[in-house]
């Protein structure tokens, strides 16, 4: 039994194949952060996390996240999954949809999948400092509504000691369901007498998503050399230029987004 609701409601072909195999695709070109990023603040005190807040979204309803950014959903698709003849994967069902973020340049679409037991779902999507998790899809075959938890990254550090990691050039660091690869260091032209800033090039590979490449100016050794990605705060404790880094990795609190 199959049905599809939402914009462009045609059931997409090859759904099962996409669930069973990762599709290799070349990563996008590097995304440059501003060459002179403002200094990150010193590590603030630790606070208790605020409780999650659930919000229900109707079709075509936009949830403001902050800073002019909104999120809505489209293309809700419900589909059954037949078991493989050899028993390598079970019968089941799945719901897929797209979360669309607007308000900073062109709209950005993130794929969400809620799959039955035996398959790995992708329930959350990130855009800049905002995180949206789909908790449930109500009435998906007729009038779909999304129950979501929307949060934004704060400056507050989560309880617990930062994680200490040494990574060689070309090496990887596990960040939950994401891998971060250290691509190398570089610097930029400076005037005589100035301290050279350190530029850190990394590539993030989130689960079932295209890689994200960044080159970040972390500043000079005269202040803490830090950068952020999602709710991770990285501090360069020591390094050998273009060879390795000793990192301290802290997690930042997420604050609930309310209507």
N, C-alpha and C positions, 0 to 999 in steps of 0.2 A: 504494500500500500504506500503510495507516494503522494505528497501534496506540497505546494510551495506558496508562501505568502510574502508580500513585500514588493518593493520596487523591482522591476524586471524579474517577475516571479518564476521564470523558467528554471527547472531543476538542472543544475549544472552536471554535465557528463563527467564521468571519470571520478566521481566522489570517492568511491571505495578505493580506487588505486591511489588517490592522494592520501588516504588514511593509512595505507599499508606501506608506502615508500616515500622517502624524502625526495623532492625534485631538486636536482642540482641546478643552480642558476648563478651567473656571475654577480658578484657584489657590486653595489653602486660605487661611484667614485667617492674619494675622500670628502668629508664635510669639514670645512675649516671653521673653527671657532674664532672669535675676534682675536687678533694678534696681541692685543693689550687688554686682556681680561681684567676686570676689577679684582682686587685682593679678596680672597675668601676670608670670612671672619674666623677668629680663634674658636676652638671647639667649645661649644656652650655647655651649660649644665645639662644633666640628664633629667628627663621628665617622663612620667607615666604616659603610655599611649592612650589617646582618646578612643572611646568605643566606636565601632563601625556603625554607619548609618545607611539603611537600605532605602532606596528610592525606586519607585515604579514609573517606567516610561512607556507612554503610548506611542503608536506609530506616528512618525513625523514630529514628535515632540523633542525639543532641544533642551538639554540640561546644561545650564551655565556652570562652568568649572572655575572660572576666574580669569582675570586678565583679558576678557573678551573672547575666550575660548569656550566653545560649546561642543557637546557630543550628542549624536542621535544614532539610530540604527536603521538598517534597511536589509533587504534580500534575505528574509528568514526562510530557510529551506529545511523541510523535514523529510528524512529518507530512511528506508530500511536497508540493512546490510545483510546479505546472504552469507552463510557460513561457507568456508572453503571445503571442497570435497575431501581434502586430505586432513582436515581438522586443524590446520595451522592457525586459523583465526576463527572466532566464534560468530554466530549470528548476532545481530544487534540492531541498533538504530542510532540516529544522530540528528542533531540540529546544528546548522551552521548559519551564520549571519555576519554582517559587516557593521563595525562601529566606525562612524565617520566623525572626525574631529575637524572643526572649522574655527577660523578666527586668527590664524597666523599663516598668511600666504594661502596657497592652494589647499583645498580640503585633502585630508589624509585618511585613508581607509585602512582599518586593521581587521584581520580575519579572526572570528571566534568560532570555536567548535565545542559542543557539549555532546559527548559520546557515551554510549553504554559501556558496561563492564567489559574489560578486555582491550579497550582502546584508551589512548591518552588524550584528554581534552585540553583545549587552550581556552581558558576562561577569562584571562585578563589581557588588557591592552594598555600600552603606555604611549603617551604623547607629551614630549617635553617633560615637565615635572608633574604631570597628571597620570593617575592610574585609575582604570575603570575595570571592575570585575563583574562579570555576568553571573549572578547567583542562580537565576531561574528564568525560564521563558514560559509565561502563562499563556494558555490557549494558542499554541503556535500555529495550528492549522486553520484558524478562523480569524481571530482578532488578536494578534500577538502583542504582548506587553512584556517588557523586560524589567526584572528586578535586579538592580545593580547596586554596587558599593563604589562610590566615587571618592577619591582621595587626592590630596596634593602633598608634595614633599615640603617639609619645614626645615628650619635650621637646627632643630633639636636632635641630639644624638640619642639613639636607643640605648637602653641599659646593656651592660656587658662590655668586656674588654674588646678593643679593636683587634681584628685579625692581622697577624704578621705574616707577610708573604715575600719571598724573594723570587723574582722572575727574570729569566735570561731573555735576551733578544730572540724573538721567534717562539718563546714559550707561552704557555697559557695559564690562566687563573680561572678556577671554577667560581661562578657567581650564581648559585642556585641553578636554575635551568639555562643559564647563559654562560658562555665561555668568552673570556677576554684574552686576546692575543696581543702581546707587546711587539710592535713592529719596529720600534727604534726611537732614537733621539735626533733632534736637530736644533739649530739655533737660528738667529736672524742677525742681520747687520746692525751693529751698534756704533755709536760715536766713541771717540777716545775717552777713556776714563770711566765709561759705564760698565756695569756688571752684565755679563751676557745672560739672557733669559734661557730657560730650558723648555724646549718644545717636545712633548711626548705624543707619539703616534701609536694608537691602539685600534683594534678592531673587535667589536662585540658581535657575538653570534647567538642571538636569542633562539629559543626553541621554535622550530617551524616558521622562521622568519628570515628575511634577507639580512646579510651582515650589515653592520653600521660601522663606518670608519670615521675616526676623528683625529685631528692633530690639535693638541691643546697646549696653550702657553701657560705653564705653571709658575712663571716668574723666576726670580733669582733666589739664591741661597740666603738672601738677607731677610726673608720671611718664610713662613711655612709654604712649601711647594705642593699645592693641592689642586685637585679637580674633582668634579662630580659627574655622575651618570646615574640617572634614575634616582634611587634612594641610597646610593653608595657614595661615600666620601673617601677619596684616596689621598694619602699623604706620602710624599717621597721622603723617606727617612735617610736614605743613602743611595748613591748610584755611581756606576762607572759609565762614562758617556758612551751611548750607543751600544752598550754591552749588557748591563743588568740594572735592576732597581730593587731596592728593599722598600716594600710598601707597608703602610698601616691602613687597614680597610675598616671603616666604621659604617654603620647603618644609621640613616636618618629617620626620624619619626614621620608618619603620614597623618595628616589632619583630615577629618571627614569633610566632604563638600555637601553642603545643605542647600536646598532650594532657596 
